[in-house]
Amino acid sequence: QVHLVESGGGLVQPGGSLRLSCVASTSIFTLYAMGWYRQAPGKQRELVARISSGGSTNYSDSVKGRFTISRDNAKNMVYLQMNSLKLEDTAVYYCNVVLDGRPAFGSWGQGTQVTVSS
């Protein structure tokens, strides 16, 4: 079974930064796009950042200019650098393979909690 494990979340003040990490259990994921999703209480899970197998990136309007997604295929890892954090960024963040704009794996991990609070 393929496993994706997120880490790096925490409590930060508005304007602060965090770097999230996602490690995959297999190198097969390097053939596909990867994405970071987030889900806040009472809201739907949303895709906030995507990176293709070739390194092309896309971001939701809410995080564009503040977040940077990257990947290190040799380490089976994907990262999300989050700068200038806002209160509305508070959510549980998850990573997943992205196929046609949808998460490939139906079973989500625990994610990593990001809390932005003054």
C-alpha positions in Angstrom: 0.0 0.0 0.0 1.2 3.5 -0.8 1.6 5.8 2.2 2.0 9.5 2.3 3.0 11.1 5.6 2.8 14.8 6.3 4.8 16.8 8.9 6.0 20.3 9.7 2.8 21.9 10.9 2.6 24.0 14.1 1.4 27.2 15.7 2.6 30.4 14.2 1.7 34.1 14.4 0.2 35.9 11.4 3.0 36.8 9.0 5.1 33.8 10.1 6.3 30.9 8.1 6.2 27.1 8.1 7.6 24.4 5.9 5.5 21.3 5.4 7.0 18.0 4.2 5.4 15.0 2.7 7.2 11.7 2.2 5.9 8.9 0.0 6.6 5.2 0.6 7.4 4.5 -3.1 9.2 6.3 -5.9 6.3 5.6 -8.3 4.7 8.8 -7.3 7.5 10.7 -9.1 5.7 10.0 -12.3 2.7 12.0 -11.3 1.7 15.5 -10.1 1.5 16.0 -6.4 -0.6 18.4 -4.5 -1.1 20.0 -1.1 -4.7 20.1 0.2 -6.1 21.7 3.2 -9.3 21.4 5.2 -10.5 23.9 7.7 -13.3 23.1 10.2 -16.7 23.2 8.5 -15.2 23.6 5.1 -14.5 21.3 2.1 -11.0 20.1 1.4 -9.4 22.3 -1.2 -6.3 22.0 -3.4 -4.0 24.9 -2.7 -0.8 23.9 -4.5 0.1 21.4 -7.3 3.4 20.5 -8.8 3.7 18.3 -12.0 6.1 15.5 -12.5 8.2 18.0 -14.4 8.1 20.7 -11.8 5.5 23.0 -13.1 3.4 24.6 -10.3 -0.1 25.9 -9.8 -1.6 27.6 -6.8 -5.0 28.6 -5.6 -5.7 32.3 -5.6 -5.8 32.3 -1.8 -2.2 31.3 -1.4 -0.6 32.5 -4.7 2.5 34.6 -4.0 2.8 33.3 -0.4 3.2 29.5 -0.7 5.7 27.6 -2.8 5.4 23.9 -3.6 8.5 21.9 -4.5 9.6 18.3 -4.8 12.7 16.2 -4.4 12.1 13.0 -6.3 15.3 11.4 -5.2 14.0 11.6 -1.6 10.3 10.8 -2.5 9.4 14.1 -0.9 7.2 17.1 -1.6 7.4 20.4 0.3 5.2 23.4 0.9 6.9 26.5 2.0 4.3 28.8 3.6 5.2 32.5 4.1 3.2 35.5 5.2 0.7 33.2 6.9 -2.8 34.5 7.6 -5.5 33.5 10.0 -7.5 31.9 7.2 -4.6 29.6 6.4 -5.5 27.6 9.6 -6.3 24.1 8.5 -5.2 20.5 8.4 -2.9 20.1 5.4 -2.6 16.9 3.4 -0.6 15.8 0.4 -1.8 13.4 -2.3 -1.1 12.4 -5.9 -3.2 14.6 -8.3 -4.8 13.1 -11.4 -7.0 15.3 -13.6 -7.3 17.7 -10.7 -8.5 15.1 -8.2 -6.7 13.3 -5.5 -5.6 9.8 -6.6 -5.8 8.1 -3.2 -9.1 7.9 -1.5 -7.7 7.2 1.9 -6.2 10.4 3.5 -3.6 10.4 6.2 -3.7 12.3 9.4 -2.3 15.4 7.8 -0.5 18.1 9.7 -2.2 20.9 11.6 -1.3 24.5 10.8 -2.7 27.0 13.2 -2.2 30.7 12.6 -3.1 32.8 15.7 -2.0 36.1 17.2 
